[in-house]
Amino acid sequence: MTILVTGATGRVGRAVVTALLRAGRPVRALTRAPVTADLPEGVAVYQGDLEDPASLAAALEGADLLYLFPVPSTAREVVAMAERAGVRRAVVLSGALADEESADDEDGYGAVERAVQASGLDWTIVRPGEFAGNWLDYAPDVRARREVRRPFGNAVSRPTHEADVADVVAASLLGEGHSGQVYTFGGPEALTVAEQVRRIGAAIGAEVRFVELTPEQARMEWYDLDQGVDHDVIDWLLDMYGASVDGPETVPPSDTVERVTGSPPRDFAQWAADHADDFR
Ligand SMILES: NC(=O)c1ccc[n+]([C@@H]2O[C@H](COP(=O)([O-])OP(=O)(O)OC[C@H]3O[C@@H](n4cnc5c(N)ncnc54)[C@H](OP(=O)(O)O)[C@@H]3O)[C@@H](O)[C@H]2O)c1
């Protein structure tokens, strides 16, 4: 039973590859850049670009199962190709915010979800909440100045360990009873931003200063970073963080991870310990 992992060099994708290898399964990994992919021994690496479905032909040929990284613009075509190639089951990475999208949004998670739901494949949709891994964006500041500058120190989220997302994906690929399921989950604890910063500090054995920016200061600093992030996206992020101060949780507590994988979800201290070297 051959499994194709797309997005295989990503945070979730790498963890999916690890989980499948641990289960003793043959893994194919898709990347646009095989030379720099640095994937584990034993993985068959295929070059392909999800934005160019024709480039996936060789990787899909003979694959039975598919982990699909979400690229909305081509999802329908990629799923159709997978079906024609003989793939039986696809597990799709989506996000907990999928429910907040409008039903005809062609650029969001829904487009990818609808593509598998309309196909003849067995499908499972995995909708994690905010990734703990988003903190890696702040790793350079923590390394250089032991400092995090962010707005909304009291905003609450349930940071989700990428290994839990990957374990849910792997269980859905390899186990039975997951067909037609939509798994929504976050991490086990609801924590403020300031508390998450404290826990990163605890993991590296150093105090990490939290500098709370006003939303306006954050807007200016993030606009200035010029990392190719659209100003509209920055405004949307600020609205979302602001709404999570004293607001309802976007991802309510659930037993999904334990029910699907048999193990409780990893907490944020665990995530920070697993990534301590990134922040030291
Ligand atoms: N961040 C969050 O809080 C959050 C929460 C819920 C859901 N999500 C979803 O999770 C996704 C991120 O997952 P992740 O953290 O595992 O990814 P990631 O670390 O951002 O890496 C994405 C990987 O996908 C591959 N990729 C990107 N575009 C591709 C394309 N056109 N064709 C082939 N491969 C492509 C890249 O591999 P190569 O460069 O090697 O080709 C890259 O390694 C987001 O895009 C979002 O949809 C995120």
PDBQT file of the ligand as one rigid body, heavy atoms in Angstrom, charges set to zero:
ROOT
HETATM    1  N1  LIG A 301      -0.785  28.036  10.451  1.00  0.00    +0.000 N 
HETATM    2  C1  LIG A 301      -1.885  27.665  11.065  1.00  0.00    +0.000 C 
HETATM    3  O1  LIG A 301      -2.170  28.083  12.201  1.00  0.00    +0.000 OA
HETATM    4  C2  LIG A 301      -2.830  26.702  10.371  1.00  0.00    +0.000 A 
HETATM    5  C3  LIG A 301      -3.946  26.231  11.043  1.00  0.00    +0.000 A 
HETATM    6  C4  LIG A 301      -4.798  25.336  10.397  1.00  0.00    +0.000 A 
HETATM    7  C5  LIG A 301      -4.504  24.911   9.106  1.00  0.00    +0.000 A 
HETATM    8  N2  LIG A 301      -3.405  25.399   8.473  1.00  0.00    +0.000 N 
HETATM    9  C6  LIG A 301      -3.095  24.916   7.101  1.00  0.00    +0.000 C 
HETATM   10  O2  LIG A 301      -1.861  24.290   7.130  1.00  0.00    +0.000 OA
HETATM   11  C7  LIG A 301      -1.074  24.736   6.036  1.00  0.00    +0.000 C 
HETATM   12  C8  LIG A 301       0.376  24.742   6.432  1.00  0.00    +0.000 C 
HETATM   13  O3  LIG A 301       0.778  23.416   6.660  1.00  0.00    +0.000 OA
HETATM   14  P1  LIG A 301       2.276  23.114   7.059  1.00  0.00    +0.000 P 
HETATM   15  O4  LIG A 301       2.597  23.956   8.271  1.00  0.00    +0.000 OA
HETATM   16  O5  LIG A 301       2.508  21.689   7.098  1.00  0.00    +0.000 OA
HETATM   17  O6  LIG A 301       3.005  23.702   5.796  1.00  0.00    +0.000 OA
HETATM   18  P2  LIG A 301       4.324  24.553   5.654  1.00  0.00    +0.000 P 
HETATM   19  O7  LIG A 301       5.287  24.229   6.742  1.00  0.00    +0.000 OA
HETATM   20  O8  LIG A 301       3.923  25.963   5.403  1.00  0.00    +0.000 OA
HETATM   21  O9  LIG A 301       4.897  23.943   4.322  1.00  0.00    +0.000 OA
HETATM   22  C9  LIG A 301       4.090  23.766   3.194  1.00  0.00    +0.000 C 
HETATM   23  C10 LIG A 301       4.718  22.743   2.305  1.00  0.00    +0.000 C 
HETATM   24  O10 LIG A 301       3.849  22.542   1.208  1.00  0.00    +0.000 OA
HETATM   25  C11 LIG A 301       4.619  22.460   0.048  1.00  0.00    +0.000 C 
HETATM   26  N3  LIG A 301       3.944  23.234  -0.986  1.00  0.00    +0.000 N 
HETATM   27  C12 LIG A 301       3.497  24.502  -0.925  1.00  0.00    +0.000 A 
HETATM   28  N4  LIG A 301       2.971  24.855  -2.114  1.00  0.00    +0.000 NA
HETATM   29  C13 LIG A 301       3.117  23.772  -2.916  1.00  0.00    +0.000 A 
HETATM   30  C14 LIG A 301       2.808  23.509  -4.259  1.00  0.00    +0.000 A 
HETATM   31  N5  LIG A 301       2.227  24.429  -5.037  1.00  0.00    +0.000 N 
HETATM   32  N6  LIG A 301       3.104  22.299  -4.764  1.00  0.00    +0.000 NA
HETATM   33  C15 LIG A 301       3.708  21.351  -4.012  1.00  0.00    +0.000 A 
HETATM   34  N7  LIG A 301       4.043  21.538  -2.730  1.00  0.00    +0.000 NA
HETATM   35  C16 LIG A 301       3.750  22.738  -2.202  1.00  0.00    +0.000 A 
HETATM   36  C17 LIG A 301       5.988  23.041   0.302  1.00  0.00    +0.000 C 
HETATM   37  O11 LIG A 301       6.918  22.058  -0.095  1.00  0.00    +0.000 OA
HETATM   38  P3  LIG A 301       8.069  22.311  -1.187  1.00  0.00    +0.000 P 
HETATM   39  O12 LIG A 301       8.530  23.715  -1.034  1.00  0.00    +0.000 OA
HETATM   40  O13 LIG A 301       9.103  21.290  -0.776  1.00  0.00    +0.000 OA
HETATM   41  O14 LIG A 301       7.465  22.008  -2.499  1.00  0.00    +0.000 OA
HETATM   42  C18 LIG A 301       6.049  23.224   1.801  1.00  0.00    +0.000 C 
HETATM   43  O15 LIG A 301       7.032  22.447   2.416  1.00  0.00    +0.000 OA
HETATM   44  C19 LIG A 301      -1.571  26.154   5.725  1.00  0.00    +0.000 C 
HETATM   45  O16 LIG A 301      -1.355  26.447   4.355  1.00  0.00    +0.000 OA
HETATM   46  C20 LIG A 301      -2.999  26.048   6.062  1.00  0.00    +0.000 C 
HETATM   47  O17 LIG A 301      -3.670  25.612   4.893  1.00  0.00    +0.000 OA
HETATM   48  C21 LIG A 301      -2.555  26.271   9.067  1.00  0.00    +0.000 A 
ENDROOT
TORSDOF 0
